[in-house]
């Protein structure tokens, strides 16, 4: 496996332009694609033992952590229901409740929200195109040329 810097040096030495350059570059791009694939596979292989260990650790704590998170949520909701003030409540030697007031929002009328606060859901758009929707107001949908390098 050659180093990237060595491949780059050889690639910089290709003579010609246009189709001549493109033909001469094929072995390099194939080598790069193959090396990237091999390195990603090596990384995955080295990470595999850790995945099992992490899963074991997660499973060990999952039941108790889940129960604690549920109790935590219930208790926080109850505190918010029981106490409507904003002053800090202290229990000496134990801890305190602090009730900071932060700005928040709820949607009243989605149609009236200024455009700059909206964002496009590209995942939904791609799914719609995949399902045959080729006309969506405000979008230009078409084919985009790209390069794929295939290794034999």
Secondary structure, 3 states (H helix, E strand, C coil): CCCHHHHHHHHHCCCCCHHHHHHHHHHHHHHHHHHHHHHHHHHHHHHHHHHHHHHHHHHHHHHHHHHHHHHHHHHHHHHHHHCCCCCCEEECCCEEECCCCCCCCCCCCHHHCCHHHCCCCHHHHHHHHHCCCCCCCCCCCCCCCCCCCCCC
